[in-house]
């Protein structure tokens, strides 16, 4: 997956699933591949990058040998999207402790505000190639 960014997301979070749909719709080059943190592929990436398997409070972006979490991951994802979304990457100049405080507030309340599914997302046949499933 060297030519792709891998996005690991909370597969039961409605906000996270909505974000995945948002990214897919704006990633015309199909740069990103996806895996739920709860999936075998997601767990494998967590082990590979020595992240705790309880890291469901954040999105994880894997790019080559590096990984990014929280607001840094979100901004790096925005940078690769079509349209004006890459302009958001300018917020990277804000210190991470400020960006992540906002990110963590949303992450902490996401189930309450957006709800939670009982099971992880199952991609449609058209989108299956964008999801890692081992």
C-alpha positions as CSV (number, residue, x, y, z in Angstrom):
1,X,0.0,0.0,0.0
2,X,2.9,2.3,-0.6
3,X,1.0,4.5,-3.1
4,X,-2.0,4.8,-0.9
5,X,-2.9,6.4,2.4
6,X,-4.6,4.0,4.8
7,X,-7.3,5.5,6.9
8,X,-8.2,3.5,10.1
9,X,-11.6,4.6,11.5
10,X,-14.0,3.6,14.2
11,X,-16.3,1.3,12.3
12,X,-19.3,1.7,14.6
13,X,-19.2,5.5,14.9
14,X,-21.8,7.2,12.7
15,X,-19.7,10.4,12.4
16,X,-16.7,8.3,11.4
17,X,-18.7,6.4,8.8
18,X,-20.0,9.7,7.5
19,X,-16.5,11.0,7.3
20,X,-15.4,8.0,5.3
21,X,-18.3,8.6,2.8
22,X,-17.2,12.3,2.6
23,X,-13.6,11.3,1.9
24,X,-14.6,8.8,-0.8
25,X,-16.8,11.3,-2.6
26,X,-13.9,13.8,-2.7
27,X,-11.0,11.4,-3.4
28,X,-11.3,11.1,-7.1
29,X,-7.7,9.7,-7.4
30,X,-8.6,6.9,-5.0
31,X,-5.5,7.7,-2.9
32,X,-7.1,6.4,0.3
33,X,-7.9,2.9,1.4
34,X,-10.0,2.2,4.5
35,X,-10.2,-0.2,7.4
36,X,-12.3,-0.2,10.5
37,X,-10.1,-0.1,13.6
38,X,-12.1,-3.1,14.8
39,X,-11.4,-5.2,11.7
40,X,-8.5,-7.7,11.3
41,X,-6.8,-5.3,8.9
42,X,-7.2,-2.4,11.3
43,X,-5.9,-4.4,14.2
44,X,-2.9,-5.5,12.1
45,X,-2.0,-1.9,11.4
46,X,-2.4,-0.9,15.0
47,X,0.0,-3.8,16.0
48,X,2.5,-2.8,13.2
49,X,2.7,0.8,14.4
50,X,2.6,-0.2,18.1
51,X,-0.7,1.6,18.8
52,X,-3.0,0.3,21.5
53,X,-6.0,-1.6,20.1
54,X,-8.3,0.6,22.2
55,X,-7.4,3.7,20.1
56,X,-11.0,4.1,18.9
57,X,-11.1,7.8,19.9
58,X,-9.0,8.9,16.9
59,X,-8.7,8.5,13.2
60,X,-5.4,7.0,12.1
61,X,-3.7,7.9,8.8
62,X,-0.9,5.6,7.7
63,X,1.4,6.9,4.9
64,X,4.3,4.7,4.2
65,X,6.4,4.2,7.3
66,X,4.6,7.0,9.3
67,X,1.3,7.3,10.9
68,X,-0.7,10.3,12.1
69,X,-3.6,10.7,14.5
70,X,-6.2,13.2,15.6
71,X,-6.2,16.6,14.0
72,X,-2.9,16.0,12.1
73,X,-4.5,13.0,10.4
74,X,-7.6,14.9,9.5
75,X,-5.7,17.8,8.1
76,X,-3.4,15.6,6.1
77,X,-6.5,13.8,4.7
78,X,-8.0,17.1,3.7
79,X,-4.8,18.0,1.9
80,X,-5.4,15.1,-0.5
81,X,-9.0,15.8,-1.3
82,X,-10.4,17.4,-4.4
83,X,-11.9,20.9,-4.4
84,X,-11.0,23.6,-1.8
85,X,-10.5,21.1,1.0
86,X,-6.7,21.2,0.8
87,X,-6.9,24.8,2.0
88,X,-7.8,23.4,5.5
89,X,-4.2,22.1,5.7
90,X,-3.2,25.7,6.5
91,X,-4.5,25.0,10.1
92,X,-1.5,22.7,10.6
93,X,0.3,25.9,11.8
94,X,-1.9,25.9,14.9
95,X,-0.1,24.1,17.7
96,X,-1.3,20.4,18.0
97,X,-2.3,20.8,21.6
98,X,-4.9,23.4,20.5
99,X,-6.1,21.5,17.4
100,X,-6.2,18.2,19.3
101,X,-8.2,19.7,22.2
102,X,-11.0,20.6,19.7
103,X,-10.6,17.2,18.0
104,X,-10.8,15.3,21.4
105,X,-13.9,17.3,22.4
106,X,-15.7,16.1,19.3
107,X,-14.3,12.6,19.6
108,X,-15.5,12.3,23.2
109,X,-19.0,13.4,22.3
110,X,-19.4,11.8,18.8
111,X,-21.5,8.8,20.0
112,X,-23.9,11.1,21.9
113,X,-24.2,13.6,19.0
114,X,-24.2,11.3,16.0
115,X,-25.0,7.9,17.4
116,X,-23.4,4.5,17.2
117,X,-24.0,1.4,15.0
118,X,-24.2,-2.1,16.4
119,X,-21.8,-3.4,13.7
120,X,-19.0,-2.1,11.6
121,X,-19.7,-0.7,8.2
122,X,-20.0,-3.2,5.3
123,X,-19.0,-1.5,2.0
124,X,-21.2,-1.7,-1.1
125,X,-19.8,-3.9,-3.9
126,X,-18.9,-0.7,-5.8
127,X,-16.7,0.5,-2.9
128,X,-15.3,-2.9,-1.8
129,X,-12.0,-2.3,-3.5
130,X,-11.4,0.8,-1.3
131,X,-11.6,-1.3,1.9
132,X,-8.9,-3.6,3.4
133,X,-10.6,-6.8,4.5
134,X,-8.0,-9.2,5.7
